[in-house]
């Protein structure tokens, strides 16, 4: 077998492994959800049995409150199981450039599948809650004090560093990965203290946002951006809005002086 045939065989095996991994992650997600639902369902069945001889309205009322309480039991169990599963299977991510079928990329998929599962099934309806911050820290994110996160759009948590008193608006996507011509690039992102990131903004990997910066809503911060402290930035891609306004004023003043 020549080198070309070896490469073809290797590529075929990696593609097959990739498909099997996707199937495995689906089975894993179903298993985690099933185990998380168990204490909630157990509670509901128990309440219904206890109230078997009571009036229907009382059973329905108690059952309704049990569902509400049970949802928090489900959510708490879910985030604990997601963290446990991540540690059990060794889902870790590290900065670098990887092929999409590499082991590193597969581990990245497994790691983020647990984040997606917890966010979509529980945390997305409990934004700004201690549950969210606790889960992010348990998954490896460095989150400071007084942080308010009003989005479920955070990924690659172990490569995120968020300072104190940071406000992240609704719909913000804060990620540490990018797809580049069939490769997966992973790079950390750091958010300084007292930063605000406006509604629906996108922060790409390998970015650094300095202390006291304000990012306007619907802004796009490209990969590798380094934003200095205490500025107001916005646009697609982001630019220094204060400098832009200052230049506009200077241009207007220069135009008037020439008249």
N, C-alpha and C positions, 0 to 999 in steps of 0.2 A: 504494500500500500504506500503510494507516494504522499508527499506533503499535502498536495491539493485534496486528495481523497481523505486524508486525516482531518484536515480543516473542515471539510464538508460533513464528515461523521460527527465531529465535535459540535458543529453548529446545529446539526439535527438533534443531537442528544440534549443540548442546552435548550432548544426550542421545546422539546418534549418535556423536559424538566420544568420549564416555565409554565406550561399548560397544566401539569400535575400540581404545581405549587398553587396556581390560581384555584384549582379544585379543592386543595387542602385548606386554603384560607377560607373558602366558603363553608366547608364542613366545620372548621374551627369557630367561625362566627356563629353558626347555628348552635354549636355546643355551648359556647359562652352565653349566648342569649337564653338557651334552655335552662342552664344551671342558674342563671340570674333570676329567671321567672319562678323557679321552684319555691322559694320562701314566700313570694307574693301569692301564688296560687294556693299554697298550703294554708296561708292565713285566710284567704277568701272562703275556702272549703270549710275550714274550722268555724268561722263566724256563721256561715249559713247553717251548719249542723247545730250549733249552740242555740240558735234562734228558731229551730225547726217548729216548735210548738207555739210561737208567738204570731201576732197579727202580721199580715203581708206587708202593710205599710212600714212597720217597724223593721222587718227583715230587709226591705229594700233600702230604707234609710241607713241602717247599719252597714249594709253591703256597699252602699255608695261611699260612705266614709272609709270603709276598709279598702276600697279600690284606691282612694286618694292616698291613704297611708301606705298601702302596699306598693304604690308606684315609687315612693321614696326608698322603701326596702329594696325593691328591684334595682333602682338606680345605684344605691350604695353598694349592693352586691356586684352589680355590673362593673363599676369602676375598680373595685377591688380585684375582681377576676381578670379584668383587662391588664392591670399592672402585674398580677400573678402570672398570667399567660405570657406576657412580654418577657418576664424574668425566666420562666420555665423553658421557653424555646430559645432564649438567648437572642431575641430580636434587638439588635444594636445598629446604630448608624454612626458613620464617621466621615469627616470631610474627604473629598476625593472625586475623581472622575471614573465612572464604572460603565461597563457595557450593560445594556438593559437586561441581559440574561445572566449576569454574574451573580455569585452568591451574595455579594454585598447589596445588589439591587433587590434580590429576593428578600433579604432580611429587612431592607427598607420598606418593602411592601407589607411584610408582616407587622412591622412596628407601627406603621401608619394605619393599618387596618384596625388595630385596637383603638387608636385615637378616633378614627372615623366612626367606629361602632359606638363608643361611649358618647361622642358628641351627638350623633344622629338619634340615638335611642333615649338619651337622658339629659345630657348637659346643655343641649341647644335650647331647651325650654327653661333652663335655670341659669341663664347668663347673669353675670355679676354676683354669683353665689360662691360661698366658701367651697362647695363641692368642686366647682370648676378649677379654682386655684389649687386645691389639694391634689386633684388628679394631674394637672399639668406638672406640678412639682414632683409628684410620684413617678411621672414618666421621664423625668430628667431635666425639665426646664428650670432655669434660674429666674425666679419671679420675685421681685422686691416687695416691699411693704406698700400698702395703699394703692395697689394696682386694680384697675377696673377694666375687665375684658368683656365687651358686649358683642362678641362674635364667636362663631364656631369654626372660623376659618384659619385656625392655627394648625400647623403641621410640623413634623420634624422637631418635636419639642425639646429633645436633649441638646439641640444646637441653637436654641434660643436663649438669649439673656435679656431680661427686661428689668430695668431699674425701678427705683421707688417712685410712687405717685404718678404712674403712667396711666393714661386713658386711651383705650383702643375702641374705636367706634364700631357700630353695627355694620356687618357685611365686609369688614376688613379681612383681606387675605394676607397672612404673614407666614411665609414659607421659606424653607432653606434648601429647596431643590429646584432644578430646572432640567428640562430635556434638551439635549444638544446633539442633533444629527445621529440619533440612535444611542447616545450615551446619557447617563444620568450624572449630573453634577450636584454634589452636596457641599454646602459651605455655610458656616455659622453666620447668624445675624445678631447684632447687638443694638438694643434700644436703651438710651441713657435715662437719667432721672428727669422727672417733670416734663415728660414728652406727651403730646396729644396727637393721635392719628385719626383723621376725620373719616366720616362715613364712606364705606365702599372703596377705600384706598387699597392699593396692592403694593406690598413690600417684597421684593425679590431677594434671593440669597446673597450672602456676602456683603450685606449692607451694614453701615454703622450710622446711627442717628444720635447726634450729640445731645447733651443736657439742654432742657428748656426749649427744644424745637417743637414747632407746631406744623403738622402736615394737613393741608387743606383737604376737604372731602373730595372723593373721586380722583385722587392723585395716583400716579404710577411712579414708584421708586425703582429704577432699573437695577439689575444685578451689578454688584460691586460699588454702589454709590456710597460716598462718604460725606455726610452732611454735618457741617460744623455746628457748634453749640449756638443756642439762642437765635434762631432764625425762624422765619415763616416761609414755608416752601409749599408749592402746589403745581398742578398741571401734569401733562403727559408728554414727555417725562418731566419730573419735578424740576423746578428752578426757584431761585431766590426771589420771592415776590417783593420783598422790600427793595432789593437792588433794582428790580425791574421798574417799580414805581418811581424810585429815585431817578433812574435814567429817563423815564418819561417826563418827570417834572423838569429835569435839566434840559431836555430837548425842547420842551415847550417854552422854557425861559429863554433859551438861545434863539428860538424862532421869533419871539417877541422883540428881543434886543436888536434883531436884524431889520425889523420893520421901520 
